[in-house]
Amino acid sequence: MKKLESSLKNMALALTGFSVVAGAILGWVNKVTAEPIAQANAKTLSDAIAVVVPGFDNNPAEAPETIDVDGVSYKIYKATKGGEFIGAAVESSSMGFGGELKVLVGFDVEGNIIDYSLLSHAETPGLGSKAADWFKKGAKGDITGKNPGEAPLVVSKDGGQIDAITASTITTRAFLAAVNSAYGAYKNQHVDGTSGATQQAADEEKTENVENN
């Protein structure tokens, strides 16, 4: 058998053939794994919402609302029980020491922090990654029960009352900035007790007052 000549043309054909086959394989793998990945991500989100706004009987993840505040988009997952608004989970992010830090923060109807879940981060393992637990109820940097509307969350080193993660002040600042931003989006959306039946009652009272006047 005649040996295939090593030429630019032959190499180009071989490379093209390899690229087509590799592309087809990657496309097939993506198609096969897309659904399971989407389902896993949806479950992770639903579980996170259940942690930060417990007690709902609707499906907050099914129809999130997106709001833009100062050019930044936030997703708001409203939670209800028996048709009554009980709070919402807000997805927010900021830039930490290693990159983007994304957090899901749960607020009750008054705007108090119920809990939070660190969705993703690129912080240093063992240091900045402690943000997943550092600010939980009973922990050193506990933010639960606090209302950023009464006083923005600020690290103690900057004059605030939140203890920074040991050796990770930058991460702490980024985390608190994300939480404060989440609260801003929450209030901007008017979901703090002025939605649902409460909002309807307020509108009816306003209409009645106008008619009486």
C-alpha positions in Angstrom: 0.0 0.0 0.0 1.3 3.4 -1.0 2.2 5.5 2.0 0.1 8.6 2.4 2.2 11.6 1.6 2.8 14.1 4.4 1.7 17.3 2.9 -0.1 20.4 4.0 -3.2 19.3 2.2 -3.3 15.9 3.9 -2.7 17.4 7.3 -5.4 19.9 6.8 -7.9 17.2 5.8 -6.9 15.1 8.8 -7.3 18.0 11.1 -10.7 18.9 9.6 -11.9 15.3 10.0 -10.7 15.2 13.6 -12.4 18.5 14.4 -15.7 17.3 12.9 -15.7 14.1 14.9 -14.7 15.8 18.1 -17.4 18.4 17.6 -20.0 15.8 17.1 -18.9 13.9 20.2 -19.0 17.1 22.3 -22.4 18.0 20.9 -23.7 14.6 21.8 -22.3 14.7 25.4 -23.7 18.2 25.9 -27.1 17.1 24.7 -27.1 14.0 27.0 -25.9 15.9 30.1 -27.8 19.2 29.7 -31.1 17.9 31.2 -29.5 16.2 34.3 -27.4 19.3 34.9 -30.4 21.6 34.6 -32.4 19.4 37.0 -29.5 19.3 39.5 -29.2 23.1 39.4 -33.0 23.5 39.9 -32.9 21.2 42.9 -29.9 23.1 44.4 -31.8 26.4 44.0 -35.0 25.0 45.5 -33.1 23.6 48.4 -31.4 26.9 49.0 -34.7 28.9 48.9 -36.2 26.4 51.4 -33.3 27.2 53.7 -33.4 31.0 53.5 -37.2 31.4 53.5 -38.7 28.3 55.2 -42.4 27.5 55.6 -43.7 28.3 52.1 -46.3 26.2 50.3 -45.8 27.6 46.8 -42.9 27.1 44.4 -40.8 30.3 44.5 -38.3 29.0 42.0 -41.0 28.4 39.4 -41.6 32.1 38.5 -38.8 34.4 39.8 -39.1 38.1 39.2 -36.1 40.0 37.9 -35.5 43.6 38.9 -32.8 46.0 37.8 -31.4 48.4 40.3 -28.7 50.8 39.2 -28.0 48.7 36.1 -27.6 45.4 38.1 -30.2 42.6 37.8 -31.5 40.7 40.8 -33.7 37.6 40.9 -36.4 37.6 43.6 -38.1 34.4 44.6 -41.3 35.3 46.5 -42.6 32.8 49.1 -46.2 32.5 50.2 -48.1 30.3 52.6 -51.9 29.8 52.2 -51.7 32.7 49.6 -50.1 35.1 52.1 -46.7 36.6 51.4 -44.2 35.4 54.1 -40.9 36.7 52.6 -38.6 36.3 49.6 -35.2 35.1 48.6 -33.0 37.5 46.7 -30.1 36.4 44.5 -27.2 38.9 44.7 -23.5 39.0 44.0 -20.3 41.1 44.4 -16.6 40.8 43.7 -14.6 39.2 46.4 -10.8 38.6 46.7 -10.8 35.7 44.1 -13.7 36.7 41.9 -17.5 36.8 42.0 -19.3 35.8 45.2 -22.9 34.9 44.7 -25.4 34.7 47.6 -29.1 34.0 48.2 -30.5 36.0 51.0 -33.9 35.4 52.7 -36.0 38.3 54.1 -39.2 38.2 56.1 -42.1 40.7 55.5 -40.4 43.3 57.6 -37.1 43.0 55.8 -35.2 41.1 58.5 -32.7 38.6 57.4 -34.0 35.0 57.9 -30.9 33.1 56.6 -28.6 33.0 53.6 -27.0 30.5 51.3 -23.6 31.0 49.6 -24.4 29.8 46.0 -20.9 30.2 44.6 -17.5 31.8 45.1 -13.9 31.9 44.0 -12.4 32.7 47.4 -9.4 31.0 49.0 -10.2 27.5 50.3 -10.2 27.5 54.1 -10.3 31.3 54.4 -12.7 33.2 52.3 -14.8 30.0 51.8 -15.8 30.3 55.4 -18.4 32.8 54.3 -20.7 29.8 53.8 -21.0 29.4 57.6 -19.4 32.5 59.2 -22.6 34.6 59.1 -25.1 31.9 60.1 -27.2 32.0 63.2 -25.1 31.6 66.4 -21.8 32.0 64.4 -19.3 34.8 65.1 -20.5 37.0 62.3 -24.2 36.2 62.7 -26.4 38.4 60.5 -29.7 36.7 61.0 -32.4 38.8 62.4 -30.7 42.0 61.2 -32.4 44.5 59.0 -30.1 46.3 56.5 -32.8 48.9 56.1 -32.3 50.1 59.7 -28.5 50.0 59.4 -26.4 48.7 56.5 -24.3 45.6 57.4 -20.7 46.8 57.8 -17.6 45.0 59.0 -16.4 46.1 62.5 -13.0 47.2 61.1 -14.9 49.8 59.0 -17.0 51.0 62.0 -19.8 48.4 61.7 -20.9 45.6 64.0 -20.2 42.5 61.9 -17.0 40.5 62.8 -14.9 39.8 59.7 -13.9 36.3 58.7 -10.4 35.7 60.2 -7.8 36.9 57.7 -10.5 37.5 55.1 -11.7 41.1 55.5 -12.0 41.6 51.7 -14.3 38.6 51.4 -16.3 39.8 54.4 -16.8 43.2 52.8 -17.8 41.6 49.5 -20.3 39.3 51.2 -21.9 42.1 53.2 -22.1 44.3 50.1 -24.0 41.5 48.3 -26.4 41.2 51.3 -27.0 44.9 51.4 -27.6 45.0 47.7 -30.0 42.1 48.0 -32.0 44.1 50.6 -32.0 47.1 48.3 -33.5 45.0 45.5 -36.0 43.5 48.0 -37.3 46.9 49.2 -37.2 48.3 45.6 -39.6 45.5 44.5 -42.0 46.4 47.4 -42.3 42.9 48.6 -41.9 43.8 52.3 -45.4 43.3 53.5 -47.0 45.6 50.9 -47.8 42.9 48.4 -50.6 40.3 48.0 -53.5 40.7 50.3 -51.8 43.5 52.3 -51.3 45.6 49.1 -54.9 44.9 48.0 -56.2 46.1 51.4 -54.0 49.2 51.2 -55.3 50.0 47.7 -58.9 49.5 48.8 -58.4 51.8 51.8 -56.8 54.5 49.6 -59.7 54.3 47.1 -62.2 54.6 50.0 -60.5 57.6 51.3 -60.5 59.3 47.9 -64.2 58.6 47.5 -65.0 59.9 51.0 -63.2 63.1 50.2 
